[in-house]
Amino acid sequence: MLSRRALLSGFPLLARGQQRPNVLVFMSDQETALLPGPVNAPNHRRLDQQGMCFTHAFCNTPQCSPARSALLTGLEPHKTGVVTNVDDSSIGKSLSPKLPTIGNVFHDAGYQTGYFGKWHLGREAEGREAFGFSTSGRGKDEAVAEQAAAWIRQQRGPWLAWVSILNPHDIYQIVSELKNVAPRREIAPPFSDQKNLSAKPAEQQQYMDKDQGKAAKDYSPEDWLRYRTYYCHLVEKADACLGTVLGAIPDPRSAIIAYTADHGDGIGEHGLPFKGPFMYEPLIRIPLVISAPGRLKPDTRDDLVTQADLSPTLASLAGLKWPSPVAGLDLTRQKNTRDAVFLEYYSKQKWVNPIRTIRTRKWKLNWYDSGHQELYDLANDPHELRNLAGDAKFGSEKAHLESRLNAWRGPLTKPADV
């Protein structure tokens, strides 16, 4: 098998004399595309207006580490080997430096590359150089944004900057901040509460009874408004950091700029906070906008895309070819013909509970390796209130979706399989 270096050598660049574009990826953490109310995010809004905005973008998995592995490699998590979080309390394996990443691809093409902020893919002791990033920065969000901005101002050649901030992941602080939050009047309440879990997989109630959901188990409707208000406030803090970084680019309209997130948040739908063993829309839908003046026309697209599409697309926009096959698509082309996305979930810390999901325009099937199932008619039930998995009337549809899911990949039931 060819080494990664051999794969990367000699692939075509832009035509001689053609200027290579600078590239910024700004990634928030745990930001849903389905916000519960308006937010003051002028910098994100400006990108939406001048870029290609994807309204149906999905994380490949709603967990930090595996989602980030998909973003950097263009591969699905079960192919990167990072299927769950990589930290002392989890069982995840670090991302292998043998895999081509966006950092490698751009660095080996002559770009200066920098990664600033949260990594969460292991191997911190080795640094991020093994993944193609020659410069890195760490710290709180505001410091990370300032570090990235200072580095961008210093660059004279083409550069790639990946800026990974923490917010709105700080929603976990709501446990201590709840009573200090004044609900905003424009914030909408959740469409459903914990009562809706009675017809759902038992793992979701277990999450509320025994896992991180315990913190919100007794929330009142007013408490959920506080939760959702605080969450929107954190999204606004993320936007302020985006403004800091954008302000360092001499001419933002000459650069390629992408805004996205690793995954979403439960935001109280079905009474569920944070993230866990569930695949509801607020958790799996993420923001994705790519601004590339002169390369992509400003537009809004509703085709089904995943975060694995981002890095191959950015490489294409910069005139680079990805050196090996990936699951991600090149979104610079006309609307893709993908009629479904396939998503996955493996564990919560050391609680192994694999889920596979197929999501089409109309249907979503969640298949737990424990045997539990969820089937939703999203066209008629967009808030996923009615689980149709046990309704014989929809048996043929479920069987068809299950067949496609199994053709994509089979169950993954034991830690040894990771």
Secondary structure as UniProt FT lines:
FT   HELIX           4..8
FT   TURN            9..10
FT   TURN            16..17
FT   STRAND          23..28
FT   HELIX           42..50
FT   STRAND          52..54
FT   STRAND          57..58
FT   HELIX           64..73
FT   HELIX           77..80
FT   TURN            88..89
FT   TURN            97..98
FT   HELIX           102..107
FT   TURN            108..110
FT   STRAND          112..117
FT   HELIX           124..126
FT   HELIX           129..131
FT   STRAND          135..137
FT   HELIX           141..154
FT   STRAND          159..164
FT   TURN            167..168
FT   HELIX           169..173
FT   HELIX           174..177
FT   HELIX           178..180
FT   TURN            185..186
FT   HELIX           194..199
FT   HELIX           202..210
FT   HELIX           212..216
FT   TURN            217..218
FT   HELIX           221..246
FT   TURN            247..248
FT   HELIX           252..254
FT   STRAND          256..261
FT   TURN            267..268
FT   HELIX           269..271
FT   HELIX           281..284
FT   STRAND          288..291
FT   TURN            293..295
FT   STRAND          299..301
FT   STRAND          305..306
FT   HELIX           307..309
FT   HELIX           310..317
FT   TURN            318..319
FT   TURN            331..332
FT   STRAND          340..348
FT   TURN            349..350
FT   STRAND          351..360
FT   STRAND          363..368
FT   TURN            369..370
FT   STRAND          373..377
FT   TURN            378..380
FT   TURN            382..383
FT   TURN            389..390
FT   HELIX           392..394
FT   HELIX           395..408
FT   HELIX           415..417
//
